[in-house]
Amino acid sequence: MKSRFRLLLLVIVTASAVGCVRIDIGDSKPTLGDQLVDLYAAKKSGVITDAEFENLRDKIIRSL
């Protein structure tokens, strides 16, 4: 009975620990959409000019 309790406790602790871990698999490069949304936000907030926006947007699109 005591060993079953320990096993159950081990399973619960293991499941809790696994749920707290994030594992990224593959390339974590932002998507084209993410890049364009960030660029648009920079333009709207005044961080970059309209000309800079157009230039950077064209660079992002040509990188496909």
Secondary structure as GFF3:
##gff-version 3
##sequence-region A 1 64
A	DSSP	alpha_helix	2	19	.	.	.	ID=ss1
A	DSSP	alpha_helix	32	44	.	.	.	ID=ss2
A	DSSP	alpha_helix	50	62	.	.	.	ID=ss3
###
